[in-house]
C-alpha cells in the first residue's frame, strides 16, 4: 500500500471511530454528558494497587489497561508499535512515535470497545480483568515533562492585563506579530489533585518603601490548555506550519498558578520567574487531536486593521481549521463551602476559539530558530479569556486586581485565593451532529505556606 493509500485508509478508519451512532458495551460510556464516550478514548497513566505505573485509556467510568491488553495479543498490524510503547510507566515513548501509530491503536481500541461486531467477543476478554473502575486507580502525570513553555495567546487576556498596568498601551507593539511566550519550570508541573502550597517570595506593594519576604498575598489560578509534543525535531531544524500538527500529540487542561504580587515586583526586565514556577497543574487525561476532529474551526476573526501572520506562521489549512471548539470553565469551592456542604460555584466560562494564535503557530514559532522540541514537552496556551467579564480566565482579570471581589454563596468574598480554596478546571467540546467529549477535571487545593 502506498503512503497516499495508507493515509486515505487511516482517515476513513478514523471517521468510523467518530461516528456519533457508535456505542460501547461499557454502559457508562453511553451516559449522556459523560466526558469519556467511545468517541473520545483519551490516554492516561495510572497505578492500580501495588502495580507499577502503566498507560491506560478512559472509557466511561473505566480505565482500560493497555499494557495488559497488549500482553494478551489484542492488537495487531499497524497498531503494534503504539501498543508495545504502552508497556512503559509514561507516555513519552508513545508520544515519540507521532500521531499515526496512536491513530491505528485508537481504531483497534474503538473496535474492541464498540457494541456489536468484534467488540462483543472482546467483551469477555476485557471486562473481567483489563477494565478498572476509575475511582480505584491513582492517576499520575501523563509523561515526563522535559521542557515547558507558556504562551500568551489570548488577546483578551493580554489586553485586560495590559490595561491594568499600561492604560495608554495595553498591548505592546509585537503582540499581533509574534506568539509571545516564556520558558517555565518543568520540574514543578504536577498532576491534578496535587496540593498547591502558597509560595513565599519577595513582594512590594505600591504603598511600601522596600520589599518584604513572605507568603504571597495575591495567589491566582490561570485557566489554560496544554499542547503536548509528540514527535520532536532535531536541533537546528524547524517545523513548518503545515507539519506542526504532526508533531502535536494531545491536549489537556492546565492551571498555571500565579503569585501576582511576586510577579508584579520581579517581572521587569526579564519576565516571569518565581511567581510562576512553584506549581502548574495538568489534568491526568490527555485528549488526542483525532478525538477533537469534529470540533475543529477557525479561530475568532482578528480585529479590523490587525496584520496578517507572517509567511512562516501562515497556512490556509491552519486558518480554516487550526482552532478547537473547546469550552473551558473554572469552579471554586472554599473550605467553608465544603464544611457547609455547598456546591462549587462557577467563576468563568471561556472558549478556546477566542485565542489569537493556534497551537500549530505556537509550535512552529517555538522551533523557528532551530529549537529542538522533544516528546513530552508542554506548550501552555496562556490564560484563555473572552471578551465579556464572565469569560475572564483568572482572578486578576475577574476582580480587577481584587478591587471588585467576587461574593460567594457562603457569604465569603474573594479578590485572590485563600488557603483551603479548591479550584477545578473543566473542559469539553460539543456541537450538533457530534458526540460531546470532555477532558475530565484539573483540581488543586491551596494549602498554607511553610512557616
C-alpha positions in Angstrom: 0.0 0.0 0.0 1.4 3.4 -0.9 1.8 6.3 1.5 -1.2 8.1 0.0 -3.4 5.0 0.1 -2.4 4.4 3.7 -3.2 8.0 4.7 -6.6 7.7 3.0 -7.4 4.4 4.7 -6.3 5.9 8.0 -8.6 8.9 7.6 -11.5 6.6 6.7 -10.9 4.4 9.7 -10.7 7.5 12.0 -14.1 8.7 10.7 -15.6 5.4 11.8 -14.3 5.9 15.4 -16.0 9.3 15.4 -19.4 8.0 14.2 -21.9 9.6 16.6 -24.1 6.5 16.4 -21.3 4.3 17.7 -22.0 3.0 21.2 -19.9 0.9 23.7 -20.7 -2.2 25.6 -19.2 -0.3 28.6 -22.5 1.1 29.8 -21.1 4.2 31.5 -19.6 5.3 28.2 -23.1 5.8 26.8 -24.3 8.0 29.6 -25.4 11.5 28.3 -22.9 14.1 29.2 -20.0 11.7 30.0 -16.6 13.1 29.3 -15.4 9.8 28.0 -17.7 8.2 25.4 -16.2 5.8 22.9 -15.6 8.7 20.5 -13.0 10.2 22.9 -10.7 7.4 24.2 -8.2 9.7 26.0 -4.9 8.3 27.3 -3.7 8.4 30.9 -1.1 7.0 33.2 -2.3 5.2 36.3 -1.3 2.9 39.2 -3.6 0.2 40.5 -2.7 -1.3 43.9 1.0 -2.1 44.1 1.5 -2.4 40.3 4.0 -0.2 38.5 2.5 2.8 36.7 1.1 1.9 33.3 -0.7 3.5 30.4 -4.5 3.3 30.0 -7.4 4.7 28.1 -10.6 6.1 29.7 -13.9 4.7 28.6 -16.9 5.9 30.6 -16.1 5.3 34.2 -13.5 2.7 33.5 -9.8 2.6 32.6 -8.6 0.0 30.1 -5.1 -1.3 31.0 -3.3 -1.1 27.7 -0.2 -3.0 29.0 -2.3 -5.9 30.0 -4.4 -5.8 26.8 -1.2 -5.8 24.6 0.2 -8.7 26.6 -2.9 -10.7 25.6 -2.3 -10.1 22.0 -5.4 -7.9 21.4 -3.6 -5.6 19.0 -2.0 -6.3 15.6 -0.6 -4.8 12.4 -0.1 -1.0 12.3 -1.3 -0.7 15.9 1.5 -2.9 17.3 4.2 -0.1 17.6 1.9 2.0 19.7 0.7 -0.9 21.7 4.2 -2.0 22.5 5.1 1.6 23.5 2.3 1.3 26.2 4.5 -1.2 28.1 6.0 1.8 29.9 5.4 3.9 33.0 5.0 7.1 31.0 3.7 8.2 27.6 6.9 9.6 26.3 7.7 6.6 24.1 4.2 6.5 22.7 4.3 10.3 22.0 7.6 10.0 20.2 6.0 7.7 17.6 3.8 10.5 16.4 0.1 10.6 15.7 -0.4 7.8 13.1 0.6 4.8 15.2 -1.6 6.1 18.0 -4.4 6.5 15.5 -4.0 2.9 14.4 -4.2 1.9 18.1 -7.3 4.1 18.5 -9.0 2.4 15.6 -8.5 -1.1 17.1 -9.5 0.1 20.6 -12.7 1.6 19.2 -13.5 -1.7 17.5 -12.8 -3.7 20.7 -14.9 -1.5 22.8 -17.8 -0.9 20.5 -21.2 -2.5 20.9 -21.7 -5.1 18.2 -19.1 -6.7 15.8 -15.8 -7.9 17.2 -16.4 -5.8 20.3 -18.9 -8.3 21.6 -16.4 -11.1 21.5 -13.7 -8.9 23.1 -16.0 -8.1 25.9 -15.5 -11.5 27.5 -11.7 -10.9 27.5 -11.6 -7.3 28.5 -14.4 -6.9 31.1 -13.3 -9.2 33.9 -9.6 -8.3 34.2 -8.5 -5.4 32.0 -11.1 -2.7 32.8 -10.7 -1.0 36.2 -13.1 1.4 37.9 -11.7 4.9 37.6 -12.2 5.6 41.3 -10.0 2.6 42.2 -6.8 3.8 40.5 -4.3 6.6 41.2 -3.9 8.9 38.2 -0.4 10.1 37.5 1.5 12.5 35.3 0.9 11.6 31.7 4.5 11.9 30.7 7.9 13.1 31.9 8.0 16.8 31.0 11.4 17.8 29.8 10.6 21.4 28.9 7.6 23.7 29.5 6.8 26.9 27.6 3.9 29.1 28.5 2.4 31.3 25.7 0.3 34.5 26.0 -2.1 33.5 23.2 -5.3 35.1 24.3 -5.6 38.7 23.1 -8.5 39.4 25.5 -6.3 38.3 28.5 -3.3 40.3 27.2 -5.5 43.4 26.7 -7.2 43.1 30.1 -3.9 42.7 32.0 -2.1 45.3 29.9 -4.9 47.8 30.6 -4.3 47.5 34.3 -0.6 48.2 34.1 -0.3 50.3 30.9 -3.7 52.1 30.4 -2.3 54.0 27.4 -0.9 51.0 25.6 -2.5 47.7 26.8 -0.9 45.7 24.0 2.8 46.0 23.2 3.7 46.5 19.5 4.9 43.0 18.9 1.8 41.1 20.3 -0.1 40.8 17.0 3.0 39.8 15.1 4.6 37.1 17.2 3.3 34.4 19.6 4.7 35.6 22.9 5.9 33.0 25.4 8.3 32.4 28.2 10.2 29.3 29.4 8.6 27.9 32.5 9.8 25.3 35.0 9.1 21.7 34.0 10.1 20.2 37.4 7.1 21.9 39.2 4.4 20.6 36.8 2.2 18.4 38.8 -0.9 16.2 38.1 -4.4 17.2 39.2 -5.2 16.6 42.9 -1.7 17.5 44.0 -2.0 20.2 46.8 -0.6 23.6 45.8 1.4 25.2 48.6 1.2 29.0 48.8 4.6 30.3 47.7 6.9 32.6 49.7 8.9 35.3 48.0 9.7 39.0 47.6 6.7 41.2 47.3 6.4 45.0 47.3 3.1 46.8 47.4 2.9 50.3 45.8 2.5 51.8 49.3 5.7 50.1 50.7 9.1 51.7 50.5 11.1 48.4 50.4 10.2 44.8 49.6 9.5 42.2 52.2 9.7 38.4 52.1 6.6 36.4 53.0 3.7 34.3 51.7 2.1 35.6 48.5 -0.9 37.8 49.3 -2.3 37.6 45.7 -2.4 33.9 44.7 -4.2 33.3 41.5 -5.1 30.5 39.0 -4.9 30.6 35.2 -7.3 28.7 33.0 -5.3 27.2 30.1 -5.0 24.4 27.6 -1.7 22.5 27.3 -0.4 21.1 24.0 1.9 18.1 24.4 4.6 17.5 21.8 4.7 14.1 20.2 7.4 13.5 17.6 10.1 16.2 18.0 12.6 17.8 15.7 16.4 17.8 15.8 18.5 20.7 17.0 18.9 23.3 14.2 15.9 22.2 12.2 12.5 23.9 12.1 8.9 22.7 12.0 6.8 24.0 9.1 3.3 25.3 9.9 1.7 22.7 7.7 3.6 20.0 9.5 3.1 21.3 13.0 0.1 19.2 13.9 2.0 16.0 13.1 4.3 17.0 16.0 1.4 17.8 18.4 0.1 14.7 20.2 -2.6 15.6 22.6 -4.2 18.5 24.5 -5.0 18.7 28.2 -6.2 21.2 30.8 -3.5 23.3 32.6 -3.7 25.6 35.6 -0.7 27.8 35.7 -0.8 29.0 39.3 0.5 32.6 39.7 1.6 34.7 42.6 0.6 38.1 41.3 2.3 40.2 44.0 5.6 38.4 43.4 5.1 38.7 39.7 4.5 42.5 39.8 7.7 43.0 41.7 10.0 40.7 39.7 8.8 40.5 36.1 10.8 43.5 34.9 13.1 43.3 32.9 13.1 39.6 32.1 9.6 38.4 32.7 8.0 35.7 34.9 10.2 33.8 37.4 9.4 32.7 40.9 5.9 33.9 40.7 5.2 31.2 38.2 7.4 28.2 38.9 6.1 26.9 42.2 3.3 24.8 40.7 1.5 24.2 37.4 -1.3 21.6 37.4 -2.3 19.4 34.5 -5.2 17.1 34.0 -4.4 13.4 34.0 -6.4 12.6 30.8 -4.9 13.8 27.5 -7.2 14.1 24.5 -5.9 13.3 21.1 -6.3 15.6 18.2 -8.0 12.8 16.4 -10.8 12.8 19.0 -11.1 16.6 18.5 -11.5 16.3 14.8 -15.3 17.1 14.8 -14.7 20.3 16.8 -12.2 22.0 14.5 -12.9 25.5 13.4 -11.2 28.8 12.6 -10.2 31.0 15.5 -12.3 34.1 16.0 -11.7 36.7 13.3 -8.9 39.2 14.0 -9.9 42.8 14.5 -10.0 45.1 11.5 -6.6 46.5 10.8 -4.7 43.7 12.5 -1.7 42.4 10.5 -1.7 39.1 8.7 0.5 36.5 10.1 4.0 36.4 8.6 4.5 33.7 6.0 6.1 31.1 8.2 3.1 31.3 10.5 0.5 31.3 7.7 -1.3 28.3 6.3 -4.7 28.0 4.7 -5.4 24.8 6.5 -4.5 26.3 9.8 -6.6 29.4 9.2 -9.6 27.3 8.3 -9.4 24.5 11.0 -6.5 25.3 13.3 -8.7 26.1 16.3 -10.7 23.7 18.5 -14.1 24.4 19.8 -13.4 23.7 23.5 -15.4 25.3 26.3 -13.3 25.9 29.4 -14.7 26.5 32.9 -13.3 27.5 36.4 -15.1 26.3 39.5 -14.3 27.4 43.1 -15.2 25.8 46.4 -13.8 27.2 49.6 -13.0 25.3 52.8 -16.1 26.8 54.4 -18.3 25.8 51.4 -17.1 22.2 51.8 -17.8 22.3 55.5 -21.3 23.6 54.9 -21.8 21.1 52.0 -22.3 23.9 49.5 -21.7 23.1 45.8 -18.8 24.7 43.9 -19.6 27.9 42.1 -18.6 28.5 38.5 -16.4 31.6 38.2 -16.0 31.8 34.5 -16.6 30.1 31.2 -14.5 30.8 28.1 -13.8 29.4 24.6 -10.5 28.3 23.1 -11.6 29.6 19.7 -11.0 33.1 21.2 -7.3 32.5 21.2 -5.3 34.8 18.9 -2.7 32.1 17.9 -3.3 28.4 17.2 -1.2 25.6 18.8 0.3 25.0 15.3 1.5 28.6 15.2 2.9 28.4 18.7 4.8 25.2 18.0 6.1 26.5 14.6 7.3 29.7 16.1 8.9 27.9 19.0 11.0 25.8 16.6 11.6 28.6 14.1 15.0 29.3 15.4 16.1 25.7 15.4 15.0 24.9 18.9 14.6 21.1 19.3 11.3 20.0 20.7 11.1 16.7 22.4 8.3 14.2 23.2 6.5 15.2 26.4 7.3 18.9 26.1 4.4 21.1 27.2 3.1 24.2 25.5 0.7 26.3 27.6 -1.8 28.5 25.7 -1.7 31.2 28.4 -4.9 32.2 30.2 -7.9 31.7 27.9 -10.2 34.7 28.3 -13.0 36.0 26.2 -14.4 39.5 25.5 -17.1 39.5 28.3 -16.4 39.8 32.0 -17.8 36.3 32.7 -15.2 34.9 30.2 -12.1 36.0 32.1 -9.8 33.1 32.9 -8.1 34.3 36.1 -9.0 36.3 39.3 -6.6 39.1 38.3 -9.0 39.9 35.4 -12.2 38.9 37.1 -11.8 41.1 40.2 -9.7 43.9 38.6 -6.7 43.1 40.9 -9.1 42.5 43.9 -10.8 45.9 43.5 -14.1 44.1 42.7 -14.1 40.9 44.9 -16.4 38.0 44.0 -19.1 37.3 46.6 -19.6 33.6 47.1 -22.8 31.6 48.2 -21.2 31.2 51.6 -21.1 34.9 52.1 -17.3 35.0 51.7 -15.6 37.1 49.1 -12.5 36.6 47.0 -10.2 39.0 45.3 -7.5 36.4 45.2 -7.3 32.8 46.5 -7.2 31.9 50.2 -5.8 28.8 51.9 -8.2 25.9 51.6 -9.7 27.1 48.3 -10.3 24.3 45.8 -10.0 25.3 42.1 -11.4 23.0 39.5 -10.9 23.4 35.7 -13.2 21.6 33.3 -13.2 21.4 29.6 -15.4 19.9 26.9 -16.2 20.0 23.2 -19.6 19.7 21.8 -21.5 20.6 18.6 -24.6 19.5 16.8 -24.1 16.2 15.0 -21.2 15.1 17.1 -20.9 13.3 20.5 -19.8 15.6 23.3 -16.3 14.7 24.7 -14.5 16.1 27.8 -11.1 16.5 29.4 -12.1 15.4 32.9 -11.0 17.8 35.6 -7.9 19.6 36.8 -8.1 20.1 40.6 -5.9 21.8 43.1 -6.4 22.8 46.7 -4.4 25.7 48.1 -2.5 24.9 51.3 -0.7 27.3 53.7 2.8 28.5 53.0 5.6 26.8 55.0 6.3 28.7 58.2 
